[in-house]
Amino acid sequence: MPHPRHISGGCWPTAAQLLLLQAAILDAPQATTRLEQWLALHDLNQLDESSLRMLPAVDFNLQSSGLPAHLGRVIAGLRRHALCRTHWGLRTCAEVVGSLQARGIPCLLLKGAALSRLYAPSPSVRPMNDVDLLVPRQRALEAMEQLGASGFHAHARNPADLVQVRHSSPFSRGSIEIDLHWDVLPESVTLDDAWAFDDARALDLGDVTTRALSATAQLFHTIAHGIRYSDTPAAWWPLDAVFVLRGPAKVDFERL
């Protein structure tokens, strides 16, 4: 159950964010009621990041019916922005994946890139700020070299030194950021992540076909990543979990 108070850190949605989550997933009459309750409490000019990221899903769920005109204009802008960022990120991702595959380095798409393509009802309802790529730990140094050859710069001074102590490291080229993972989660540095590649799903990026976690592994990763403490919680993670559960691929709950 979410914490009832408006907390500044943690992992659970606040009471107000919970109203938005419900507006994004419940049937129209209930969703409209939750949205009205939320609107009565909020100034659209002063919204936290999690609320902004959930508004496009609310719009998609309600199909713009019952939305006040001023809110509809805000959400339309958010969805256009999210769609542009997602397409631009996935286009760059296809380029990077293609270069890794040319070197024989297996990779999986994680988090937003996979969710927006395989589970979200529309790419515009699942904004993504960066691209998360997973490669086998033993190929991490090669993947870093290839990112460098593709014009990406490491945020860390010596990212190769992090392979034994961290699970990922960010690289960027212009406004595009790629978080290169060699472990699925921070706790995975002492584990074998071969399970992540088991039953991986095909994911089409246009000119390139790559893979993503199976539905079961995706749900596990969504929850395990979402319930981690953060000073600014990513409160949209329950929505991601619902997208996976409602998706066409079945979740193996015994394996989960």
N, C-alpha and C positions, 0 to 999 in steps of 0.2 A: 504494500500500500504506500502511496506517496506521502511524504511528510506534509502535514496540514499547514505548517507555517511557511512564510515567504523567506526561505533561507537563501544565503548568499553563496553557499558552496555545498557540494555534495554530489549526488547523482540523480535524485528524483525531481520530477517536475514540481514546480510550485502549484498551489491551488489554482492560480489563474492560468498557468500553462496547461494544467490538466483540463480546464474548460476548452482550450483550443484543441488539445488532442482529441477530446470527445467530439468536438465539432468537425474534426477531420475524418472520423471513422464511424460514427453512429448514423442511423438512418435519418432522412431529411428532417422530420419534425423535431426529433430530439437534438439533432445537430444544430438546427436553427435556434432552439431554446438556449443551448450552451453558448452559442455565438452571441446572442443578445445579452446574456449574463456577463460575458467577457467584455463586450463593448461598453457596458455600463460602468466598467471599472477602469478603462484605459484610454489614454490619449495616444492616438496613432503616431504622433510625432515623437513619442518617448517610449519606444519598444526595445526590449532586449533582443539579442541575436536569435535565441531559440524561438521566440514568438514570431519574429520576422520569417524565419525559415519554415514555420509550420503553416503560415497563412496561405501559401499556394495550395497546399493539400486541402485546407478548408474550402477554398474556392472550387477546387476540382470536385470535392465531395458534394457540395451544394449546387454545382453547375451554375453558379452565379445567381440562383434563385434565392430571394430573401436577403440578398446582400445590399446594404445601404450603398448609394451611388458613390459616396466618397471612399468607402472601403473597397468597393469594386475597382476603382481607379488605382488605388494603392496596390492591391493584389495583382492587377494586370501588369503593372510595372515590375513588380517582384518576379512574376512568372516569366516575363520576357527576359529580364536580367539573368535569372537562373538558367533558362534555356540556352541563352548565348554562352554563358560560362561553361555549362555542361558540354555543349557541342565543341567549344574551343578546347576544353580540357581533354575530351575523348579523342579529338583529332590529333592532338599532341601525343596522347597516350598510344594511339595506333602507330605513330612514327617510332616511339621509343620501343614498344613491344616488338615491332618489326625488326629493329636493329638488334635487340636481344635475341630474338629467334634466329637471326642470321648467324649468331655466334653459338647457337645451340643451347642457349640458356632458357630453361623453362620458367614461365612466370604466370602468376595469377593476379587478377584484379581484385582488390579488396574494397570494402566500405562503399562510399558514395558512387564510385564508378560502376561497380557491379550492381548496386541497388537501383541506380537510375536506369540501367539497361535491362535488368532481368526481373525486377520485382515492383518498382514503383509504377502506378497506373499511367504515368506520363513523366518523361525526363524533367519537365518543368516543375514538378512537385517535389523533386528531391535535389535541392541545390547541393553543389559540391565545391569546396574551397581549394582542394588539391586532389591529386591522383595518388592512390596508394597501390604500390606494386609489391608482390611477394615473389622472391626467388629463393631457391634452396641456399641454405647457409654456406655450403661449400662453393657456391658460385657467386657469392656476394661481391667479392673483390673484382671479379670480371665485370659484373653488372655496373659497379662504380666506374670502372674504366670506360665502359661503353657510354654511360651517361656523360662523362667528361668529354668524350669524343663527339657527342651530340650537342655540345654547347651548354650543358648543365653544370652549375657550380655548387659544390658542397657547402652547406652552412657550417659544418664542423671543420676545424683546421685539419685534422687527420681522421677522416671518417673510417679508414681501414682499421684504426685502433679500436673502434667501437664494436666490431663484430662479435667479440667474446663477452661484452658486458652490456650491450643494449640490444633492442630488437629491431631498430630502424634508424634511419638518418635522412634528413631532408636535403633535397637538391632543388635548385631553381634555375629557370631560364626566362628572363623577363618577368612577366606576371604569373607564369605557370610554375607551380611547385609540385614536385614528385617526392613522395615519402617512400623511400626504398626500404622495404621490409625483408629481412632474412629469417625472422621469426614472426609468428602470427600475433603474439601478445608479449608484453614485457616478461611475464613469468615463463615464457617458452625458451629462454636462453639456456635452461638446463634440460630441455626436453627435445625429443625428435618430432619435428613438425611434418613428417611425411604424410600424416593423416590429412593434412590440408589439401594435398594433391590427389588423395583418394576420391574417386567418384566426382572429380571436378567437372563442372558444367562448361560447355562451349559457350563462348561469348563473341559475337560478331561485332567488329569495329569497322566494318566497311571493307577496306582492302586487306585487313588483317583479321584472322580469327585467333583468339586467345582463350583463356579459361578463367573461371571464377569458382569460388567455393560451392560445394553442393548445398542444397537448401538447408540440410541439417547443420552443416558446418557454418553456413552463413548465419543462421539463427543463433548458434552458440557464440559466434564472434560478435554479433550485434549486441547480445546481452552482456557478454563478458567485458566488452569494451565500454558499453554504456554505463554499467554500474560502478565504474571506477570513479573515485573521488576527483572532483575538479573544483577550483575556485569559481569557475563559471560553467556550470553543468551543461552538457549537450542534451537538453531536455527532450529533443526530438527522437531519441533512440527507441522509445516504445512504439513510435509510429513506424520506424524501420522494421521492428519486429512484426508488427501487424502486416506490413507489406509482404514479408517473407511468408507468414502463415497463410495469407490469402492468395499467394502466388500459385502457379500451375504445378510446380514441383512439390512433391510430398516430403514432409519432414518425418524422419525416422526417430520417434521419441525415445525408443529404447536406447538407440545409439547416443542421442542427445544427453 
